[in-house]
Amino acid sequence: MNLIYQYWQGELNDHILFGRDRMKAYAQSIGADYIFEHNPDFLKEYYDISVGEMDHFFSALKPIFYKEYDEKYDTIMFADMDIIPSNHMYDGLYDVFDELGNAEVGIVPELWENHTIHEGWAKKLDAWTETCERMGAKFPKYKGHAMSLNSGVVLYSKRIRQRAIEEKWMDLLSYKSMCCELDTYFVTDQPYIQYMLYKNNADIKFLDQTWNGHLCSELLHDGLKYIVKHLDYRPPATKFNHMRTHGIELISTLDYHKIANSSEAQWPHDFRTGRYLTKNLK
């Protein structure tokens, strides 16, 4: 039996519930179990540790380290709550668990180039990579930089979960002490999961971009006014849409669904132009 696991920290809203229901329906279509948790505190409940205000990010580690899941499930998929399955994913033809093969972990690398990243942030990423490598992680390279992995969708085999528990991979407090001064972002789930996988020589299968296709919408200021810049990195036939869209709570779930399943030309006018977000800003 396989499992799809999701959680949400904070107040539930219509968009979170919509995403939950869509992912639950997808799990049912492929015969997988589905678990959604609201406001879990995995670090405290399972390890009795804390990294401060960033604790909630690390409930994403539950699919790896929770022994009860290890005993029950073959493969576990973790998905962020802003992952929306495309409309064509409910006929049972696209079973994400088939993608793992004999690998230990399945994850999508961040191969897109975000041209809004500032040079200062790129330097922080390089400093973080160097810190992780001093701690034993070995990062593959892509275009001269360490290959980043996006933990919005991750497949964990039983073998990798057993290794993580038996080999005592959990070293979050040591990791925090080395990385927290670089930026608070580095003490969140995605950087730590990358570090942990690379440090422990996990057998990683890089899933193709359709399993975690990114739509990013960012609020910027051009010196005169606010603008919204849409960066749609989703390839054709994207299966899971990663809706990293600023101010998404300002649009209806009906429009949210339409945006996830269409290209820019078909988006609602207010979203395409950014007016949904900028109309109340000066």
C-alpha positions as CSV (number, residue, x, y, z in Angstrom):
1,M,0.0,0.0,0.0
2,N,1.2,3.5,-0.8
3,L,0.4,6.8,0.9
4,I,0.1,10.5,-0.1
5,Y,0.7,12.7,2.9
6,Q,0.0,16.4,3.3
7,Y,-0.4,18.9,6.1
8,W,-1.2,22.5,6.7
9,Q,0.0,24.8,9.5
10,G,-2.3,27.7,10.2
11,E,-5.9,28.7,9.4
12,L,-7.7,26.6,6.9
13,N,-9.1,28.5,3.9
14,D,-11.0,27.6,0.8
15,H,-7.9,27.2,-1.3
16,I,-6.2,24.8,1.1
17,L,-9.4,22.7,1.3
18,F,-9.7,22.7,-2.4
19,G,-6.1,21.5,-2.8
20,R,-6.7,18.8,-0.2
21,D,-9.8,17.5,-1.8
22,R,-8.2,17.4,-5.3
23,M,-5.2,15.5,-4.0
24,K,-7.4,13.1,-2.0
25,A,-9.4,12.4,-5.1
26,Y,-6.2,11.7,-7.0
27,A,-5.0,9.3,-4.3
28,Q,-8.3,7.4,-4.5
29,S,-8.0,7.2,-8.3
30,I,-4.7,5.3,-8.0
31,G,-5.7,3.2,-5.0
32,A,-3.4,5.0,-2.5
33,D,-4.2,6.0,1.1
34,Y,-4.4,9.7,1.8
35,I,-3.6,11.5,5.1
36,F,-4.1,15.2,5.7
37,E,-3.1,16.7,9.1
38,H,-3.9,20.2,10.4
39,N,-1.3,21.9,12.6
40,P,0.9,18.9,13.4
41,D,4.0,19.4,15.5
42,F,6.2,16.5,14.4
43,L,9.5,17.8,15.9
44,K,8.1,18.2,19.4
45,E,5.8,15.1,19.4
46,Y,8.4,12.7,17.9
47,Y,11.8,14.1,18.8
48,D,11.1,16.7,21.5
49,I,13.2,19.3,19.8
50,S,12.6,22.7,18.5
51,V,14.3,25.1,16.0
52,G,12.1,28.0,17.0
53,E,9.6,29.7,14.8
54,M,10.4,27.5,11.9
55,D,9.3,24.2,13.6
56,H,6.1,23.9,11.5
57,F,8.1,23.4,8.3
58,F,9.6,20.2,9.6
59,S,6.4,18.2,9.8
60,A,7.4,17.5,6.2
61,L,9.9,15.1,7.7
62,K,7.1,12.9,9.1
63,P,6.9,10.6,6.0
64,I,10.6,9.9,6.4
65,F,10.9,9.3,10.1
66,Y,7.5,8.2,11.5
67,K,8.0,4.5,12.2
68,E,4.3,3.6,12.1
69,Y,4.2,4.7,8.4
70,D,7.3,2.6,7.8
71,E,5.5,-0.5,9.0
72,K,2.4,0.1,6.9
73,Y,3.4,1.7,3.6
74,D,5.7,0.8,0.7
75,T,6.2,4.2,-0.8
76,I,5.0,7.6,0.5
77,M,4.5,10.7,-1.5
78,F,4.8,14.1,0.3
79,A,3.1,17.1,-1.4
80,D,2.9,20.7,-0.5
81,M,-0.6,22.1,-0.2
82,D,-0.2,24.3,-3.2
83,I,0.2,21.2,-5.5
84,I,-2.9,20.8,-7.6
85,P,-3.3,17.7,-9.8
86,S,-4.3,18.5,-13.4
87,N,-7.7,17.5,-14.7
88,H,-6.3,14.5,-16.7
89,M,-4.9,12.9,-13.5
90,Y,-8.1,11.2,-12.3
91,D,-8.4,8.4,-14.7
92,G,-5.8,6.2,-13.1
93,L,-3.4,6.4,-16.0
94,Y,-0.7,8.4,-14.3
95,D,0.3,6.7,-11.1
96,V,3.1,8.8,-9.5
97,F,4.3,5.8,-7.5
98,D,5.3,4.0,-10.8
99,E,7.9,6.7,-11.4
100,L,10.2,5.7,-8.6
101,G,11.3,2.3,-10.0
102,N,14.2,0.9,-7.9
103,A,15.4,4.3,-6.7
104,E,15.2,5.3,-3.0
105,V,13.8,8.8,-3.6
106,G,12.0,10.5,-6.4
107,I,12.2,14.3,-6.6
108,V,12.1,17.1,-9.3
109,P,15.3,19.2,-9.7
110,E,14.9,23.0,-10.1
111,L,16.2,23.2,-13.7
112,W,14.3,26.4,-14.5
113,E,16.1,29.8,-14.2
114,N,14.3,32.5,-12.2
115,H,15.6,35.8,-13.6
116,T,14.2,37.7,-10.6
117,I,16.7,36.2,-8.2
118,H,19.0,38.9,-7.0
119,E,22.8,38.4,-7.1
120,G,22.9,38.7,-3.3
121,W,20.5,35.7,-2.9
122,A,22.6,33.7,-5.4
123,K,25.6,34.3,-3.2
124,K,23.7,33.1,-0.1
125,L,22.8,29.9,-2.0
126,D,26.4,29.3,-2.8
127,A,27.4,30.0,0.8
128,W,24.8,27.5,2.0
129,T,26.0,24.9,-0.5
130,E,29.6,25.3,0.7
131,T,28.5,25.0,4.3
132,C,26.6,21.7,3.6
133,E,29.6,20.3,1.7
134,R,31.8,21.0,4.7
135,M,29.3,18.9,6.7
136,G,29.6,16.0,4.3
137,A,27.0,16.6,1.6
138,K,28.0,16.2,-2.1
139,F,25.9,18.2,-4.5
140,P,25.8,17.4,-8.2
141,K,26.3,20.5,-10.4
142,Y,24.0,22.1,-13.0
143,K,25.2,25.0,-15.0
144,G,28.1,25.6,-12.7
145,H,26.0,25.6,-9.5
146,A,24.8,23.0,-7.0
147,M,21.6,21.3,-8.3
148,S,18.7,22.4,-6.2
149,L,15.8,20.0,-5.5
150,N,12.3,21.1,-5.0
151,S,10.6,19.3,-2.1
152,G,7.0,20.2,-3.2
153,V,6.6,16.6,-4.4
154,V,8.8,13.8,-3.1
155,L,8.6,10.1,-3.3
156,Y,10.1,8.1,-0.4
157,S,10.7,4.4,-0.7
158,K,10.5,2.1,2.2
159,R,14.3,1.5,1.9
160,I,15.2,5.2,2.3
161,R,12.9,5.5,5.2
162,Q,14.4,2.5,6.9
163,R,17.9,3.8,6.3
164,A,17.0,7.3,7.7
165,I,15.8,5.8,10.9
166,E,18.4,3.0,11.3
167,E,21.4,5.3,10.3
168,K,20.1,8.2,12.5
169,W,20.0,10.8,9.8
170,M,18.2,13.3,11.9
171,D,20.8,15.9,12.8
172,L,18.6,19.0,12.5
173,L,20.0,20.9,15.5
174,S,23.6,20.5,14.3
175,Y,22.5,21.6,10.8
176,K,20.7,24.6,12.2
177,S,23.8,25.7,14.2
178,M,25.8,25.8,10.9
179,C,23.3,27.3,8.6
180,C,20.9,29.6,10.6
181,E,23.2,32.7,10.3
182,L,23.1,32.5,6.4
183,D,19.4,33.1,6.2
184,T,16.3,31.8,8.1
185,Y,15.1,30.2,4.8
186,F,17.9,27.6,5.2
187,V,16.3,26.3,8.4
188,T,13.2,25.1,6.5
189,D,12.3,21.7,5.1
190,Q,13.5,22.0,1.5
191,P,17.1,22.9,2.2
192,Y,17.4,20.4,5.0
193,I,15.9,17.6,3.0
194,Q,18.4,18.3,0.2
195,Y,21.3,18.4,2.6
196,M,20.2,15.2,4.2
197,L,19.8,13.3,0.9
198,Y,23.1,14.4,-0.5
199,K,25.0,13.8,2.7
200,N,23.8,10.3,3.0
201,N,24.3,9.3,-0.6
202,A,20.6,8.6,-1.3
203,D,19.9,6.9,-4.6
204,I,17.9,9.8,-6.1
205,K,15.7,9.6,-9.3
206,F,15.2,13.0,-10.8
207,L,11.6,13.1,-11.8
208,D,10.7,15.0,-15.0
209,Q,9.3,18.5,-14.6
210,T,5.7,17.5,-15.3
211,W,5.5,16.0,-11.8
212,N,6.1,19.4,-10.2
213,G,5.5,22.1,-12.8
214,H,5.9,25.6,-11.3
215,L,3.7,28.6,-11.8
216,C,5.3,31.5,-9.9
217,S,3.6,34.9,-9.5
218,E,5.6,37.6,-7.8
219,L,4.7,41.1,-6.7
220,L,7.3,43.6,-7.8
221,H,7.7,47.4,-8.0
222,D,9.1,49.0,-11.1
223,G,9.8,52.4,-9.4
224,L,6.5,53.9,-10.3
225,K,3.9,51.2,-9.5
226,Y,3.3,47.7,-8.3
227,I,3.3,45.0,-11.0
228,V,2.7,41.2,-10.9
229,K,5.1,39.1,-12.9
230,H,4.0,35.6,-13.8
231,L,6.7,33.0,-14.4
232,D,5.1,29.9,-15.9
233,Y,7.7,27.1,-15.9
234,R,5.2,24.3,-16.5
235,P,5.9,22.0,-19.4
236,P,3.1,20.7,-21.7
237,A,1.1,18.0,-20.1
238,T,2.1,18.9,-16.5
239,K,0.6,16.5,-14.1
240,F,1.1,18.3,-10.7
241,N,0.8,22.1,-10.8
242,H,2.9,23.9,-8.1
243,M,0.9,27.1,-7.6
244,R,3.4,29.4,-6.1
245,T,1.3,32.4,-6.7
246,H,1.4,35.6,-4.6
247,G,-2.0,36.6,-3.2
248,I,-3.8,33.5,-4.5
249,E,-6.4,33.8,-1.7
250,L,-7.7,36.9,-3.5
251,I,-9.2,34.9,-6.3
252,S,-12.0,32.3,-6.3
253,T,-11.3,28.6,-6.1
254,L,-13.1,28.3,-9.5
255,D,-10.5,30.7,-11.0
256,Y,-7.7,28.9,-9.1
257,H,-8.7,25.6,-10.7
258,K,-8.9,27.2,-14.1
259,I,-5.4,28.8,-13.8
260,A,-3.9,25.5,-12.7
261,N,-5.3,23.8,-15.8
262,S,-4.7,26.3,-18.5
263,S,-2.0,28.5,-20.1
264,E,-1.7,32.2,-19.7
265,A,-3.9,33.1,-22.6
266,Q,-6.9,31.4,-20.9
267,W,-6.4,32.8,-17.4
268,P,-9.0,35.2,-16.0
269,H,-8.2,38.8,-17.0
270,D,-7.7,40.1,-13.4
271,F,-5.1,37.3,-12.7
272,R,-3.3,37.6,-16.0
273,T,-2.9,41.3,-15.7
274,G,-2.1,41.2,-12.0
275,R,-5.0,43.5,-11.2
276,Y,-6.4,41.0,-8.6
277,L,-3.4,42.0,-6.5
278,T,-2.5,45.5,-7.5
279,K,-5.9,47.2,-7.6
280,N,-5.8,47.9,-3.9
281,L,-2.1,48.9,-3.8
282,K,-0.6,52.3,-4.4
